Amino acid sequence: MTLQAADTISSIFAPVSTPAAKEADLAKMVLVLSAAVFVVVAGLIAYSVVRFRGRAGEQGTEPPQVYGSAQVEAAWTAVPVIIVIVLVLATGRVIHEIQAAPQPPNAVEVTVVGRQWWWEIRYPKLGVVTANELHIPVSDSGVRQPTFLTLESADVAHSFWVPRLAGKTDLIPNKTNRMWVEPHEAGTFLGQCAEYCGTQHAHMLLRVVAEPPEQFARWVEQQRQMADTAPADSGAAAGRRTFLKTACISCHTVAGTVATGRYGPDLTHLMSRATIGAGVAPNTRDRLRAWVRNPDDLKHGALMPAMQLDDEQLDQLVNYLLTLR
Amino acid sequence: MTTTQFPIAADTDESAPSVFDRLHEWVVTVDHKQLGIMYILFSLVFLVIGGIEATMIRLQLALPDNHVVSAQAFNTLFTMHGTTMVFLVGMPILAGFANYLIPLQIGTRDLAFPRLNAFAFWITCFGGLLLYSSFLTAPALFGGAPAPDVGWFGYAPLTEPTYSRGNATDYWIIGLIITGFGSIAGAVNIATTILTMRTKGMTLGRMPLFTWITLVVQSMILVAVSPLTASLILLLLDRSLGAHFFDTQAGGSAVLWQHFFWVFGHPEVYVLILPGFGFLSEIIPVFSRKVIFGYPVMVAATVAIGFISLGVWAHHMFSVGMSPAANTFFAVSTGLVAVPTGIKLFNWIGTMWGGRIQLKTPMLFAIAVLVQFLIAGITGVMLSVAPFDWQLTDTYFVVAHFHFVLVGSLLFAIFAAVYYWYPKATGRMLSERLGKWHFWLFLIGFNLTFIPQHFAGMLGMPRRVYTFLPERGLEIWNLVSSLGVAFQVAGVACFAWNLIRSYRRGVVAANDPWDAWTLEWATSSPPPAYNFAQLPVVRSARPLWDLKHPEDPDWHYE
């Protein structure tokens, strides 16, 4: 599978999903008000400095001393109060619309678990487990189908952020958070962890693939297949034996084998993903081999150790991984 | 204008002491002026260190996928930069100004507890040195980071032993506990001094605005720093004795730490910015040649900010999953802060209105603060709109916002204050020519660095990332931001050279070089150890105005 083309711009003002659109609309209103306030007040400052600049001939005399004015103070107290009231009312409404939105019965449910430094993604009702690349259906204007996310963390605090889909919600250990997204157009949208979570916080990247409902259903169907079959190729078969006999299986799962670890990403359908190392490199043979040889080379500080495999073992292991489609 | 003034004692001639004697005097002194200057020099040293860290951060982020420093080194840099600038620059430099100015402004001879004052300075100093000694000692242990890399906010459970091995985080905790004791001791001392040692006639309503603001700020320090110290002790118990306050693996709470930290952290922002407002409230009237507009309203706004700031902490936590009701509450309380701060801004403009503005270096910095604080305030209101904040929080937009507060407003105000009071402390004027170079270079550099960060944040660039990917529209903003640093460094170099050169070769300053109105200008420059030969008696908030204009004194109008 080739690297899926993604729209790389992640501006919060290019929303493609309901919560992000509501946030962007509110943001635009706030920006307009802000610009008006800035122009007026900065104008007053500039005017005072230019108009009341002292001139050479006035040395030694003082201008009239004005101690204050209750009316003027009342006026410039009232105006900010009114602006704040307007903002607060709009804010309260959007908070409620987003946070208190009811979950429709046909919503897709996904559990996202933050980990140093990758995303575990589980679809409990669909029996699908994957990592770092979240697939969700596009919500049709006729039949709405939003995706509701349950957010948890296995270690430290993280934050789920795909700017074009929704604002951030943190993933915090010992706390379960909820958020929802509802994309209206298909595409691959980029995001990343937004809460500092340690050494490789910068490379805890996230891709969300929004696809038409039929295509999403096909993806689910494919993810539910057993990918691990005894490979015909002898090299790959040797790689499979290496994989199953080393500590790989302590951390990784390949459905249908003895590998049931959960500390690292599920590899059952590794090759259906576009990237490895939570987005640090494209998922190609070459990069995959470099990653397995020593993850630290691609992502300094990554918690996966180098397994000290020799070149032949590496080639065989990568051949096996390439069969996990 | 008459030349009447309060009596000033002639300097008694002493034979020049040896270098050793002078050093010894600085170490054992309990004089508020010497300690104030030591606080300020200590902070300026750390300003340079924190600035070097910031420069390295911007070098690393100048280009995408850059490799100037490693991920771990970068995380150490932003942790130490934030910790240094807040605890070893902002807090102590403001303590230094309060130390130096408060007894002079209220017409007394020293702080209430001079020995406590010396203790507060030295313990702050040693706390800072302890924090930095982490670089020398920690890396040997357990492969941990050589210095703290948990962020200046130290979010749990990243600070727990499982995720933060070695001892760097312990240096951070203990360093901050110790500087915190210094802040609390200083706050008790300064607040007591203001409340009990004002000269005859100086009622609360006649205190200079800087003194008023300092009183509010020192009270806030007592309320805000104590919870931080307590939380740090809990964290130390977690790390050293196996307690589980924030240890989520054993049932502790990560969110609890965030609440504890921001109960300190948000009032802290006002603890830092309010003294800047104090400087402006002294400087803008003098260089506009007008009395401050709406003195009682300015006092009320200061007290209001102090109170409201205690109820806004969770606006740092809109994305942690609070209820809609809680999010709305903190959006409302945060929006309310805009009202008294807006009033302050308008009153400064009202002071300039109809005045005769003299664009000397202190006033240039003060005017820049007005515009830059306006921007900081507006972006602050944007962040108070919780749904907007869900997009903006933890991005470079927030970095830009609070640097407009802490650099664009506070640091500019501190520069204004240094140019304004340097003649009082040293007896020499700072060079106006170098001052203007400093001002324009720093103004350009600051805005080049921080305006683009607003856009980087809105384009999806999170904070605290050691690198960013190309082709996301972020290159130009980061490159311009890094280029701005060069101008800032040049500006600070002019400033440093000005401080050093003017100390020996500056124009000799008169006792009242700016024709100002508060009591510090009624004594010699620099003031004698006892400040005033005879304690002054005041009848208004501008005692020197009254002396200079006996035909039209302020107390006719107050």
HADDOCK unambig.tbl for C-alpha pairs under 7 A between the chains (distance, minus, plus):
assign (segid A and resid 8 and name CA) (segid B and resid 471 and name CA) 6.62 0.50 0.50
assign (segid A and resid 8 and name CA) (segid B and resid 472 and name CA) 5.24 0.50 0.50
assign (segid A and resid 9 and name CA) (segid B and resid 472 and name CA) 5.01 0.50 0.50
assign (segid A and resid 9 and name CA) (segid B and resid 473 and name CA) 6.44 0.50 0.50
assign (segid A and resid 10 and name CA) (segid B and resid 459 and name CA) 5.60 0.50 0.50
assign (segid A and resid 10 and name CA) (segid B and resid 460 and name CA) 5.42 0.50 0.50
assign (segid A and resid 11 and name CA) (segid B and resid 458 and name CA) 5.89 0.50 0.50
assign (segid A and resid 11 and name CA) (segid B and resid 459 and name CA) 4.05 0.50 0.50
assign (segid A and resid 11 and name CA) (segid B and resid 460 and name CA) 5.75 0.50 0.50
assign (segid A and resid 12 and name CA) (segid B and resid 391 and name CA) 6.81 0.50 0.50
assign (segid A and resid 12 and name CA) (segid B and resid 458 and name CA) 5.81 0.50 0.50
assign (segid A and resid 12 and name CA) (segid B and resid 459 and name CA) 6.31 0.50 0.50
assign (segid A and resid 12 and name CA) (segid B and resid 460 and name CA) 6.88 0.50 0.50
assign (segid A and resid 23 and name CA) (segid B and resid 387 and name CA) 5.53 0.50 0.50
assign (segid A and resid 23 and name CA) (segid B and resid 388 and name CA) 5.68 0.50 0.50
assign (segid A and resid 27 and name CA) (segid B and resid 388 and name CA) 5.66 0.50 0.50
assign (segid A and resid 30 and name CA) (segid B and resid 382 and name CA) 6.56 0.50 0.50
assign (segid A and resid 34 and name CA) (segid B and resid 378 and name CA) 6.15 0.50 0.50
assign (segid A and resid 42 and name CA) (segid B and resid 371 and name CA) 6.27 0.50 0.50
assign (segid A and resid 45 and name CA) (segid B and resid 349 and name CA) 6.28 0.50 0.50
assign (segid A and resid 48 and name CA) (segid B and resid 352 and name CA) 6.28 0.50 0.50
assign (segid A and resid 48 and name CA) (segid B and resid 353 and name CA) 5.60 0.50 0.50
assign (segid A and resid 49 and name CA) (segid B and resid 357 and name CA) 6.91 0.50 0.50
assign (segid A and resid 52 and name CA) (segid B and resid 353 and name CA) 6.60 0.50 0.50
assign (segid A and resid 52 and name CA) (segid B and resid 354 and name CA) 5.90 0.50 0.50
assign (segid A and resid 52 and name CA) (segid B and resid 355 and name CA) 5.68 0.50 0.50
assign (segid A and resid 52 and name CA) (segid B and resid 356 and name CA) 5.48 0.50 0.50
assign (segid A and resid 52 and name CA) (segid B and resid 357 and name CA) 5.93 0.50 0.50
assign (segid A and resid 53 and name CA) (segid B and resid 356 and name CA) 5.37 0.50 0.50
assign (segid A and resid 53 and name CA) (segid B and resid 357 and name CA) 4.42 0.50 0.50
assign (segid A and resid 53 and name CA) (segid B and resid 358 and name CA) 6.47 0.50 0.50
assign (segid A and resid 54 and name CA) (segid B and resid 356 and name CA) 4.02 0.50 0.50
assign (segid A and resid 54 and name CA) (segid B and resid 357 and name CA) 4.77 0.50 0.50
assign (segid A and resid 54 and name CA) (segid B and resid 358 and name CA) 5.61 0.50 0.50
assign (segid A and resid 62 and name CA) (segid B and resid 289 and name CA) 6.28 0.50 0.50
assign (segid A and resid 63 and name CA) (segid B and resid 289 and name CA) 6.74 0.50 0.50
assign (segid A and resid 63 and name CA) (segid B and resid 290 and name CA) 6.81 0.50 0.50
assign (segid A and resid 63 and name CA) (segid B and resid 355 and name CA) 5.83 0.50 0.50
assign (segid A and resid 63 and name CA) (segid B and resid 356 and name CA) 6.68 0.50 0.50
assign (segid A and resid 65 and name CA) (segid B and resid 290 and name CA) 5.52 0.50 0.50
assign (segid A and resid 65 and name CA) (segid B and resid 291 and name CA) 5.94 0.50 0.50
assign (segid A and resid 66 and name CA) (segid B and resid 291 and name CA) 6.74 0.50 0.50
assign (segid A and resid 66 and name CA) (segid B and resid 293 and name CA) 6.61 0.50 0.50
assign (segid A and resid 67 and name CA) (segid B and resid 291 and name CA) 6.36 0.50 0.50
assign (segid A and resid 67 and name CA) (segid B and resid 292 and name CA) 6.71 0.50 0.50
assign (segid A and resid 67 and name CA) (segid B and resid 293 and name CA) 5.20 0.50 0.50
assign (segid A and resid 67 and name CA) (segid B and resid 294 and name CA) 5.95 0.50 0.50
assign (segid A and resid 68 and name CA) (segid B and resid 293 and name CA) 4.84 0.50 0.50
assign (segid A and resid 68 and name CA) (segid B and resid 294 and name CA) 4.30 0.50 0.50
assign (segid A and resid 69 and name CA) (segid B and resid 294 and name CA) 6.87 0.50 0.50
assign (segid A and resid 76 and name CA) (segid B and resid 343 and name CA) 6.55 0.50 0.50
assign (segid A and resid 77 and name CA) (segid B and resid 339 and name CA) 6.55 0.50 0.50
assign (segid A and resid 77 and name CA) (segid B and resid 343 and name CA) 6.27 0.50 0.50
assign (segid A and resid 80 and name CA) (segid B and resid 339 and name CA) 5.66 0.50 0.50
assign (segid A and resid 81 and name CA) (segid B and resid 339 and name CA) 6.26 0.50 0.50
assign (segid A and resid 84 and name CA) (segid B and resid 335 and name CA) 5.92 0.50 0.50
assign (segid A and resid 84 and name CA) (segid B and resid 336 and name CA) 6.89 0.50 0.50
assign (segid A and resid 88 and name CA) (segid B and resid 331 and name CA) 7.00 0.50 0.50
assign (segid A and resid 88 and name CA) (segid B and resid 332 and name CA) 5.93 0.50 0.50
assign (segid A and resid 91 and name CA) (segid B and resid 385 and name CA) 5.67 0.50 0.50
assign (segid A and resid 91 and name CA) (segid B and resid 386 and name CA) 6.64 0.50 0.50
assign (segid A and resid 91 and name CA) (segid B and resid 387 and name CA) 6.96 0.50 0.50
assign (segid A and resid 92 and name CA) (segid B and resid 328 and name CA) 5.66 0.50 0.50
assign (segid A and resid 94 and name CA) (segid B and resid 387 and name CA) 6.77 0.50 0.50
assign (segid A and resid 95 and name CA) (segid B and resid 324 and name CA) 6.18 0.50 0.50
assign (segid A and resid 95 and name CA) (segid B and resid 387 and name CA) 6.16 0.50 0.50
assign (segid A and resid 96 and name CA) (segid B and resid 324 and name CA) 6.13 0.50 0.50
assign (segid A and resid 99 and name CA) (segid B and resid 324 and name CA) 6.30 0.50 0.50
assign (segid A and resid 156 and name CA) (segid B and resid 157 and name CA) 5.48 0.50 0.50
assign (segid A and resid 156 and name CA) (segid B and resid 158 and name CA) 5.70 0.50 0.50
assign (segid A and resid 163 and name CA) (segid B and resid 391 and name CA) 6.65 0.50 0.50
assign (segid A and resid 163 and name CA) (segid B and resid 460 and name CA) 6.33 0.50 0.50
assign (segid A and resid 167 and name CA) (segid B and resid 390 and name CA) 4.45 0.50 0.50
assign (segid A and resid 167 and name CA) (segid B and resid 391 and name CA) 4.33 0.50 0.50
assign (segid A and resid 168 and name CA) (segid B and resid 319 and name CA) 5.85 0.50 0.50
assign (segid A and resid 168 and name CA) (segid B and resid 390 and name CA) 5.07 0.50 0.50
assign (segid A and resid 168 and name CA) (segid B and resid 391 and name CA) 6.09 0.50 0.50
assign (segid A and resid 169 and name CA) (segid B and resid 319 and name CA) 4.80 0.50 0.50
assign (segid A and resid 169 and name CA) (segid B and resid 320 and name CA) 6.14 0.50 0.50
assign (segid A and resid 169 and name CA) (segid B and resid 321 and name CA) 6.52 0.50 0.50
assign (segid A and resid 170 and name CA) (segid B and resid 319 and name CA) 5.76 0.50 0.50
assign (segid A and resid 170 and name CA) (segid B and resid 320 and name CA) 5.07 0.50 0.50
assign (segid A and resid 170 and name CA) (segid B and resid 321 and name CA) 6.95 0.50 0.50
assign (segid A and resid 173 and name CA) (segid B and resid 248 and name CA) 6.20 0.50 0.50
assign (segid A and resid 173 and name CA) (segid B and resid 254 and name CA) 6.97 0.50 0.50
assign (segid A and resid 174 and name CA) (segid B and resid 248 and name CA) 6.23 0.50 0.50
assign (segid A and resid 177 and name CA) (segid B and resid 321 and name CA) 5.86 0.50 0.50
assign (segid A and resid 194 and name CA) (segid B and resid 394 and name CA) 5.99 0.50 0.50
assign (segid A and resid 194 and name CA) (segid B and resid 462 and name CA) 5.54 0.50 0.50
assign (segid A and resid 195 and name CA) (segid B and resid 394 and name CA) 6.58 0.50 0.50
assign (segid A and resid 196 and name CA) (segid B and resid 464 and name CA) 6.31 0.50 0.50
assign (segid A and resid 197 and name CA) (segid B and resid 158 and name CA) 6.91 0.50 0.50
assign (segid A and resid 199 and name CA) (segid B and resid 71 and name CA) 5.94 0.50 0.50
assign (segid A and resid 199 and name CA) (segid B and resid 72 and name CA) 5.50 0.50 0.50
assign (segid A and resid 199 and name CA) (segid B and resid 75 and name CA) 6.96 0.50 0.50
assign (segid A and resid 200 and name CA) (segid B and resid 71 and name CA) 6.78 0.50 0.50
assign (segid A and resid 201 and name CA) (segid B and resid 465 and name CA) 6.29 0.50 0.50
assign (segid A and resid 202 and name CA) (segid B and resid 465 and name CA) 4.39 0.50 0.50
assign (segid A and resid 202 and name CA) (segid B and resid 466 and name CA) 5.96 0.50 0.50
assign (segid A and resid 202 and name CA) (segid B and resid 467 and name CA) 6.29 0.50 0.50
